[in-house]
């Protein structure tokens, strides 16, 4: 799992996802990039995740998530 670091919504959700993965209860694909929604770079970051074969977990300011997979992203 990778994310844009810091105390952003994506960073917070990624940290929660790590804890859930340790407990084997994560709802997110193991090969994911956590991306903040509503930034000027969101689309670019999603494309970057897809280019690396990752799913994109797009996180809104309220902490809600949307998992987006490309055709080549690992599940």
QUIVEN-V900430 format. One line per field, one symbol per residue. ss: DSSP state (@ for helix, = for strand, . for the rest). phi: phi as a letter, one per 20 degrees, with the letter a starting at -180 (. if undefined). psi: psi as a letter, one per 40 degrees, with the letter a starting at -180 (. if undefined). A space follows every 50 residues. Layout:
ss->???
phi->???
psi->???
This chain:
ss->.==.....@@@@@@@@@@@@@@.........=====.....@@@@@@@@@ @...=====.....====.......
phi->.cbffoeegfffffffffffffelcfedgfecdecffldfdgffffffff femdeddedegenfccecdefdffd
psi->hiihiafiddddddddddddddeffheiidgihhhhifieeddddddddd defiihhhhideeiihhhhideii.
